[in-house]
Amino acid sequence: MKFLHLSDLHIGKSVNGFSMLEEQRHVFRQIIGYIQTEHPDAAVIAGDIYDRAVPGIEAVRVFDDFITELVNEEITIMIIAGNHDSPERLSYASRLLADKKLFISGAFDGNIRKVVLSDNFGDVTFWLLPFIKPFSVRGLFNEREIETYDDALAAVIETAVVDYSARNVLVSHQFYTKSGVLPIRSESEINPIGGLDAININIAEKFDYVALGHLHGSQRIGADHIRYAGSPLKYSFSEIRQEKSVTLVELNKKGNFLVSDLPLTPLHDMREIKGELEKLVNDEKSALADKEDYLRVILTDEEEIIDPMGKIRSVYPNVMALDFENPRTNSDVSAINLDSERISALSSYELFSEFFLEMRGFVMSEEQEALIKELLETGCRNEAP
Ligand SMILES: [Mn+2]
């Protein structure tokens, strides 16, 4: 049994004001390409199909095209709702679509939806558990106390009658951790309750494979058979060093499996460049790189620049963020001693040289000293009645 594991598509997402729709179409074409070369039996999408509960028209079109192409490949498609999706909207027409081997698990109703596929080694049961919150499932378990995410997941997984002598795959979209190990987080994941949603992965360890969504960096959680596929694109600058991929899983006979990452290449990469404006604009090396990449530009110029964004965008049109890193921005303003008595005792010249040192990180040259003294004297003379 071979299947693709993907997640966190976030179709329709804008990153720093730039629409990712063309990028998304681009990586979806690569995923279809992998299906044509690898011939998996199924594809699993572990939540966060859309970026918003009410996706825009273009986002719906992009997903419609993707899902139609997946169905045309005649593989089984299994989808769960993530925390960004509206469960009801996502599962629209899902009963009709089951005939097309497309299974969508939207809202959790007390039973985990399962899909059974088989191969020469027997059955593989896929358990499609959409994103849940403790309060949203509490009503389904009257006799149980459900306070935490751990409680909620324990109750929900117990509803599944799992035959662990056969092969089972859990598909889930939650924040799982292995005790004591900090997972790789990304800024594009929205984490509304700051870690309280963490669930101990022990609860799912007996499944033969756990196809997770929610974290945007591809990673294993405590064991090789428990994995986040990660988002197919970089959705924040915290991800510039991540390799984006889809995960290919091969389940052979019970206890025997293979996992590999199939790399995804964006239309334009997201990266960071740093240096002085002149150099960055004329840089020989950057001439080789894609100027349309999504960039965070860090300017190290000492001098004030007029319209830095306009200047940098004339060469790199897709600059997403502009930051400055020089002695002026590095100085810690809070460290300045603002004691009013001390300040009033200082001369104008002394005040200015302190200010200069704070802003630039070094003392004035003799030439600068002479200039400022002259200016202060002229200023004072002109002020006098
Ligand atoms: Mn997500």
Boltz pocket constraint, residues with backbone or C-beta under 6 A from the ligand:
constraints:
  - pocket:
      binder: B
      contacts: [[A, 8], [A, 10], [A, 47], [A, 48], [A, 82], [A, 84], [A, 188], [A, 189], [A, 190], [A, 214], [A, 215]]
      max_distance: 6.0
